[in-house]
Amino acid sequence: MATAIKAIPTLYGEAARRFRDLADEAECRYDERPKRDITKDPSYIAMCKILERSNLSL
């Protein structure tokens, strides 16, 4: 027995414009964030140590 496919919600008019404006604003905020150095992240350092021990270093 086949399962019915649900309709995909679609935005129109003012709701679509508002969604697009919010998405553009979020993208601009993301681009303006200061970039961080991943090599100083404790998780990255731990991963490198694990890879070194397994002879798979970056």
SEPA-846767 format. One line per field, with one value per atom (N, C-alpha, C): y, z, x; atom name; residue number from 1; residue in three letters. Coordinates in pm, 1 decimal. Example, Ala and Ser with C-alpha at 12.3 -4.5 7.8 and 13.67 -1.06 7.14 Angstrom:
// residues 2
v <- (-569.0	-450.0	-330.0	-225.0	-106.0	3.0)
w <- (780.0	780.0	780.0	708.0	714.0	787.0)
u <- (1319.0	1230.0	1320.0	1285.0	1367.0	1290.0)
atom <- (N	CA	C	N	CA	C)
seq <- (1	1	1	2	2	2)
type <- (ALA	ALA	ALA	SER	SER	SER)
// end
This chain:
// residues 58
v <- (-116.1	0.0	124.7	219.0	339.8	442.8	516.9	624.5	754.3	829.2	955.5	1055.1	1131.2	1234.1	1361.7	1418.6	1541.2	1661.2	1758.5	1880.3	1960.1	2020.6	2103.9	2243.9	2297.6	2431.9	2534.9	2626.2	2729.4	2865.9	2958.8	3093.8	3182.2	3269.2	3361.4	3501.7	3600.4	3739.1	3791.7	3857.9	3924.3	3824.9	3707.5	3606.2	3563.5	3549.4	3510.9	3621.4	3746.3	3859.0	3869.4	3851.5	3858.8	3747.0	3626.3	3514.0	3542.2	3592.7	3622.7	3731.1	3835.1	3941.2	3886.9	3802.0	3742.6	3652.7	3578.0	3490.3	3573.1	3681.1	3768.0	3833.7	3877.4	3939.7	3840.4	3717.3	3614.9	3585.0	3583.5	3557.8	3669.7	3794.1	3907.5	3901.0	3867.8	3856.2	3747.3	3636.3	3526.4	3570.4	3643.6	3687.7	3789.2	3865.1	3968.4	3915.5	3790.4	3733.7	3723.5	3743.3	3723.8	3575.7	3550.8	3412.7	3362.7	3239.3	3185.9	3082.4	3067.3	2974.1	2836.2	2745.2	2611.1	2533.7	2567.4	2491.9	2515.8	2616.2	2642.2	2580.0	2517.4	2454.8	2326.1	2307.0	2185.6	2056.4	2055.2	1935.0	1903.4	2006.5	1988.1	1935.4	1991.3	1947.4	1800.5	1762.2	1623.3	1531.1	1574.5	1493.2	1472.7	1578.5	1566.2	1468.1	1472.1	1378.0	1234.6	1212.0	1076.9	1030.5	1117.8	1081.3	1056.2	1133.0	1110.7	972.0	934.2	802.5	688.7	714.6	609.1	617.3	702.2	721.9	772.4	852.3	911.8	1064.2	1123.0	1266.2	1350.7	1471.6	1566.7	1622.8)
w <- (0.0	0.0	0.0	-86.0	-100.5	6.7	47.5	143.4	67.4	107.3	39.8	62.9	-40.6	-31.5	19.4	122.9	180.7	94.4	89.7	14.7	83.7	5.4	58.2	79.7	200.4	224.6	141.6	79.8	-4.1	45.3	51.7	96.1	-24.3	-8.9	-115.7	-59.4	-143.6	-107.7	2.7	98.2	206.5	292.6	315.4	395.7	326.4	195.1	119.9	125.6	110.3	117.0	256.3	359.9	497.2	523.3	477.3	495.1	424.5	302.0	224.4	293.9	344.8	416.8	539.9	615.6	735.3	698.6	589.4	545.3	501.4	427.8	383.9	503.0	601.5	720.5	798.1	811.7	882.4	808.9	677.0	597.7	616.8	618.3	640.1	778.3	880.2	1015.7	1021.1	950.4	950.0	884.1	772.9	701.4	781.7	869.9	946.8	1073.3	1108.5	1229.1	1211.0	1317.5	1305.9	1284.2	1194.5	1165.8	1277.8	1319.9	1428.2	1372.2	1439.7	1398.7	1455.0	1366.9	1411.2	1471.9	1435.0	1487.8	1636.7	1693.9	1837.7	1916.2	1847.8	1911.6	1982.5	2109.1	2182.9	2114.4	2051.9	1982.3	1863.1	1791.7	1676.4	1721.7	1830.6	1883.6	1926.1	1992.5	2034.4	1913.3	1809.6	1688.5	1624.8	1619.7	1560.7	1639.3	1771.9	1853.8	1826.8	1815.1	1786.1	1650.4	1551.7	1417.9	1413.9	1492.2	1497.5	1553.0	1658.3	1718.5	1625.3	1534.5	1444.0	1307.5	1298.0	1174.7	1060.1	1089.8	988.7	1001.4	1037.8	1066.9	945.4	975.0	869.0	816.3)
u <- (83.8	0.0	90.0	63.5	144.9	109.1	209.8	190.0	165.8	68.3	38.5	151.1	183.5	286.9	220.9	279.9	224.5	263.6	176.6	204.6	315.0	401.1	508.1	452.2	463.8	410.4	487.0	415.0	474.4	429.2	523.6	491.9	462.1	364.9	327.5	316.4	330.1	303.5	392.2	329.5	401.9	479.9	425.5	495.5	625.0	621.7	741.5	846.3	804.8	898.4	960.5	878.3	929.1	1030.1	998.9	1091.3	1223.0	1215.8	1337.1	1419.7	1354.3	1425.6	1496.0	1428.0	1489.2	1607.0	1594.0	1703.1	1823.8	1800.7	1910.4	1979.4	1900.2	1956.7	2043.3	1997.1	2074.3	2204.6	2199.7	2319.9	2421.6	2375.3	2465.8	2529.6	2450.4	2505.8	2611.4	2590.1	2687.4	2817.9	2809.1	2928.6	3009.4	2944.2	3012.1	3079.0	3049.8	3111.4	3262.2	3337.5	3482.8	3513.2	3604.2	3642.7	3732.6	3713.3	3795.9	3892.6	4003.0	4107.5	4074.4	4039.9	3998.0	4114.1	4236.9	4351.7	4372.7	4307.9	4318.7	4203.4	4111.2	3995.6	4040.1	4003.1	4044.5	4000.4	3885.4	3839.2	3928.2	3970.1	4057.7	4194.2	4245.6	4374.9	4367.2	4258.9	4241.3	4232.4	4160.1	4149.0	4285.6	4366.8	4500.5	4587.0	4576.4	4653.7	4610.9	4481.4	4431.4	4481.9	4476.8	4522.5	4672.5	4749.6	4893.6	4925.4	4852.1	4874.5	4835.4	4742.2	4697.6	4768.9	4871.0	4947.9	4860.6	4759.9	4674.1	4674.8	4787.6	4790.6	4756.3	4708.3	4672.8	4798.6)
atom <- (N	CA	C	N	CA	C	N	CA	C	N	CA	C	N	CA	C	N	CA	C	N	CA	C	N	CA	C	N	CA	C	N	CA	C	N	CA	C	N	CA	C	N	CA	C	N	CA	C	N	CA	C	N	CA	C	N	CA	C	N	CA	C	N	CA	C	N	CA	C	N	CA	C	N	CA	C	N	CA	C	N	CA	C	N	CA	C	N	CA	C	N	CA	C	N	CA	C	N	CA	C	N	CA	C	N	CA	C	N	CA	C	N	CA	C	N	CA	C	N	CA	C	N	CA	C	N	CA	C	N	CA	C	N	CA	C	N	CA	C	N	CA	C	N	CA	C	N	CA	C	N	CA	C	N	CA	C	N	CA	C	N	CA	C	N	CA	C	N	CA	C	N	CA	C	N	CA	C	N	CA	C	N	CA	C	N	CA	C	N	CA	C	N	CA	C	N	CA	C	N	CA	C)
seq <- (1	1	1	2	2	2	3	3	3	4	4	4	5	5	5	6	6	6	7	7	7	8	8	8	9	9	9	10	10	10	11	11	11	12	12	12	13	13	13	14	14	14	15	15	15	16	16	16	17	17	17	18	18	18	19	19	19	20	20	20	21	21	21	22	22	22	23	23	23	24	24	24	25	25	25	26	26	26	27	27	27	28	28	28	29	29	29	30	30	30	31	31	31	32	32	32	33	33	33	34	34	34	35	35	35	36	36	36	37	37	37	38	38	38	39	39	39	40	40	40	41	41	41	42	42	42	43	43	43	44	44	44	45	45	45	46	46	46	47	47	47	48	48	48	49	49	49	50	50	50	51	51	51	52	52	52	53	53	53	54	54	54	55	55	55	56	56	56	57	57	57	58	58	58)
type <- (MET	MET	MET	ALA	ALA	ALA	THR	THR	THR	ALA	ALA	ALA	ILE	ILE	ILE	LYS	LYS	LYS	ALA	ALA	ALA	ILE	ILE	ILE	PRO	PRO	PRO	THR	THR	THR	LEU	LEU	LEU	TYR	TYR	TYR	GLY	GLY	GLY	GLU	GLU	GLU	ALA	ALA	ALA	ALA	ALA	ALA	ARG	ARG	ARG	ARG	ARG	ARG	PHE	PHE	PHE	ARG	ARG	ARG	ASP	ASP	ASP	LEU	LEU	LEU	ALA	ALA	ALA	ASP	ASP	ASP	GLU	GLU	GLU	ALA	ALA	ALA	GLU	GLU	GLU	CYS	CYS	CYS	ARG	ARG	ARG	TYR	TYR	TYR	ASP	ASP	ASP	GLU	GLU	GLU	ARG	ARG	ARG	PRO	PRO	PRO	LYS	LYS	LYS	ARG	ARG	ARG	ASP	ASP	ASP	ILE	ILE	ILE	THR	THR	THR	LYS	LYS	LYS	ASP	ASP	ASP	PRO	PRO	PRO	SER	SER	SER	TYR	TYR	TYR	ILE	ILE	ILE	ALA	ALA	ALA	MET	MET	MET	CYS	CYS	CYS	LYS	LYS	LYS	ILE	ILE	ILE	LEU	LEU	LEU	GLU	GLU	GLU	ARG	ARG	ARG	SER	SER	SER	ASN	ASN	ASN	LEU	LEU	LEU	SER	SER	SER	LEU	LEU	LEU)
// end
